[in-house]
Amino acid sequence: MDFNFIQSFPKTVPEQHQNQQPGLNSKMNPKPIDQEPQYVSSNKLAGKVALVTGGDSGIGRAVAIAFAHEGADIAIVYSNEHEDAQETKAIIEGTGRKCLVYSGDIGEESLSSKVVNNVVKELGRIDILVNNAGEQHPQNSILDITKEQLERTFKTNIFGMFFMTKAVLPHLAGGSAIINTTSITAFKGHETLIDYSASKGAILAFTRSLALNLAEMNIRVNAVAPGPVWTPLIPASFSPQEVGKFGGDTPMGRPGQPVELAKAYVYLASGDSSYVSGQTIHVNGGIIVNG
């Protein structure tokens, strides 16, 4: 990847806020970088079908686009960001690949069954599952985290991952891959994202346990742990002042861009990682974490 286009992005972003979760790409200033200007494909995923949750924007969009460039047909699942999802679909179809889009609550098990059945019917198979959908709601104290917020966070971030994996698993053959998006917060915590960090820790344990469970089937399960990445979730979660300083405390002194994570997912989805399972790739701007 030529990183010159990344360097053109400002190290700090203007103060801003969005009043809805998980946020809209179309309202961000500046827009995240979610694709390379000139992608050089190696056809690592030729003939594959990938299902990406949270694929309308942010990391999910960048991953879906990179997968398409590598030859995969794509299905994305998202909440209610219809304009962002249609833009992603158009970008993917512009690469010559197929793209299906599905909207709904990832925390409802019935959605997973419906989506998977439709994808298999329309595209014939599923080879790669990227469990990426997530939400977060900062609170200054655990005393401020309501039962409803706790349930909502876990329903989206980990229950939805369980449900989608259960629905997809019967359709996966040997050599298939499952990739889960955890977070740096699973390793170092976060003072105002207590329930979110706990759910991301659950994803880490889920990844390791599922990898052991599916090893005999030759289905690999891995995770990516992003650090601070400029996605719609950020202005939808934090105050304008916090957004204006977002990512500045990393060794690289800036937030990451979604495109900078995409190749980690390509690696884990492709045969390049044939002897890798139960592992986590950290993409976080140089922050050192253990585990």
NORLINHU-V328925 format. One record per backbone hydrogen bond with DSSP energy under -0.5 kcal/mol. CO is the residue of the C=O (numbers start at 1). NH is the residue of the N-H. E is the energy in kcal/mol with one decimal. If there is no record, write none. Layout:
co=(CO | CO)
nh=(NH | NH)
e=(E | E)
This chain:
co=(1 | 2 | 3 | 3 | 4 | 6 | 24 | 25 | 32 | 33 | 39 | 43 | 45 | 48 | 49 | 49 | 50 | 50 | 51 | 51 | 52 | 52 | 54 | 57 | 57 | 58 | 59 | 60 | 61 | 62 | 63 | 64 | 65 | 66 | 67 | 68 | 70 | 71 | 73 | 74 | 75 | 76 | 77 | 77 | 78 | 80 | 81 | 82 | 83 | 84 | 85 | 86 | 87 | 88 | 89 | 90 | 91 | 92 | 92 | 93 | 98 | 100 | 102 | 104 | 105 | 107 | 108 | 108 | 109 | 110 | 111 | 112 | 113 | 114 | 115 | 116 | 117 | 118 | 119 | 119 | 120 | 127 | 128 | 129 | 129 | 130 | 130 | 131 | 141 | 142 | 144 | 146 | 147 | 148 | 149 | 150 | 151 | 152 | 153 | 154 | 154 | 155 | 158 | 159 | 160 | 161 | 162 | 163 | 164 | 165 | 166 | 168 | 169 | 171 | 173 | 176 | 177 | 178 | 179 | 180 | 180 | 183 | 184 | 184 | 185 | 190 | 192 | 193 | 194 | 195 | 196 | 197 | 198 | 199 | 200 | 201 | 202 | 203 | 204 | 205 | 206 | 207 | 208 | 209 | 210 | 211 | 212 | 214 | 214 | 215 | 218 | 218 | 220 | 221 | 222 | 223 | 224 | 224 | 225 | 226 | 227 | 228 | 229 | 231 | 231 | 232 | 233 | 234 | 234 | 235 | 239 | 240 | 241 | 242 | 243 | 245 | 247 | 250 | 256 | 257 | 258 | 258 | 259 | 261 | 261 | 262 | 263 | 264 | 265 | 266 | 267 | 270 | 271 | 273 | 279 | 280 | 281 | 281 | 282 | 283 | 285 | 287)
nh=(3 | 5 | 6 | 7 | 8 | 9 | 27 | 28 | 34 | 259 | 41 | 46 | 48 | 73 | 127 | 128 | 52 | 75 | 53 | 130 | 55 | 77 | 57 | 60 | 61 | 62 | 63 | 64 | 65 | 66 | 67 | 68 | 69 | 70 | 72 | 71 | 45 | 47 | 50 | 100 | 52 | 102 | 54 | 55 | 104 | 82 | 85 | 86 | 87 | 88 | 89 | 90 | 91 | 92 | 93 | 94 | 95 | 95 | 97 | 96 | 74 | 76 | 78 | 106 | 108 | 109 | 111 | 112 | 113 | 114 | 115 | 116 | 117 | 118 | 119 | 120 | 121 | 122 | 123 | 124 | 124 | 177 | 51 | 131 | 179 | 53 | 132 | 181 | 144 | 145 | 146 | 150 | 151 | 152 | 153 | 154 | 155 | 156 | 157 | 158 | 159 | 160 | 162 | 163 | 164 | 165 | 166 | 167 | 168 | 169 | 170 | 171 | 172 | 126 | 176 | 220 | 129 | 222 | 131 | 182 | 224 | 186 | 187 | 188 | 189 | 193 | 139 | 197 | 198 | 199 | 200 | 201 | 202 | 203 | 204 | 205 | 206 | 207 | 208 | 209 | 210 | 211 | 212 | 213 | 214 | 215 | 215 | 217 | 219 | 218 | 175 | 220 | 178 | 278 | 180 | 281 | 182 | 226 | 283 | 184 | 229 | 256 | 231 | 234 | 235 | 236 | 237 | 237 | 238 | 18 | 243 | 244 | 245 | 245 | 246 | 248 | 250 | 253 | 230 | 260 | 261 | 262 | 263 | 264 | 265 | 266 | 267 | 268 | 269 | 270 | 273 | 273 | 274 | 276 | 223 | 282 | 225 | 283 | 284 | 227 | 252 | 289)
e=(-0.7 | -0.6 | -0.8 | -1.8 | -0.8 | -1.9 | -1.0 | -1.6 | -0.8 | -2.3 | -0.8 | -1.2 | -2.2 | -2.4 | -2.8 | -1.9 | -0.5 | -2.3 | -0.5 | -3.1 | -0.7 | -2.1 | -0.6 | -0.7 | -1.3 | -2.2 | -2.6 | -2.5 | -2.5 | -2.2 | -2.7 | -2.0 | -2.4 | -1.6 | -2.3 | -1.9 | -2.1 | -1.3 | -2.7 | -2.2 | -2.9 | -2.1 | -2.3 | -1.4 | -2.1 | -1.7 | -2.4 | -2.3 | -1.9 | -2.3 | -2.5 | -2.1 | -2.2 | -2.5 | -2.7 | -1.5 | -0.5 | -1.5 | -1.3 | -1.3 | -2.6 | -2.8 | -2.4 | -0.8 | -2.1 | -0.6 | -1.3 | -0.9 | -1.6 | -2.0 | -2.9 | -2.7 | -2.2 | -1.9 | -2.7 | -2.5 | -1.9 | -2.7 | -3.4 | -0.6 | -1.4 | -2.0 | -2.7 | -0.6 | -3.0 | -2.5 | -1.2 | -2.6 | -1.7 | -1.3 | -0.9 | -2.6 | -2.4 | -2.2 | -2.8 | -2.1 | -2.4 | -2.2 | -2.7 | -2.0 | -2.9 | -1.6 | -2.2 | -2.8 | -2.5 | -2.1 | -2.6 | -2.1 | -2.2 | -2.6 | -0.6 | -2.5 | -1.7 | -0.6 | -1.9 | -2.0 | -2.3 | -2.3 | -2.3 | -0.8 | -2.1 | -1.6 | -1.7 | -2.2 | -1.5 | -0.7 | -2.4 | -2.6 | -2.0 | -2.1 | -2.1 | -2.0 | -1.8 | -1.6 | -1.6 | -2.0 | -2.6 | -2.6 | -2.1 | -2.5 | -2.7 | -2.1 | -1.6 | -2.1 | -2.2 | -0.6 | -0.6 | -1.0 | -1.7 | -1.8 | -3.5 | -0.6 | -2.7 | -3.8 | -2.5 | -2.3 | -2.3 | -0.7 | -1.5 | -2.3 | -0.7 | -3.1 | -1.3 | -1.9 | -0.6 | -1.3 | -0.6 | -1.3 | -2.3 | -2.6 | -2.5 | -2.0 | -0.6 | -0.8 | -1.5 | -1.9 | -1.5 | -1.6 | -2.9 | -2.0 | -1.8 | -0.9 | -0.6 | -1.1 | -1.2 | -2.1 | -2.4 | -2.0 | -1.9 | -1.4 | -0.6 | -1.5 | -1.6 | -2.0 | -2.5 | -0.5 | -3.1 | -0.6 | -0.5 | -2.2 | -1.3 | -0.6)
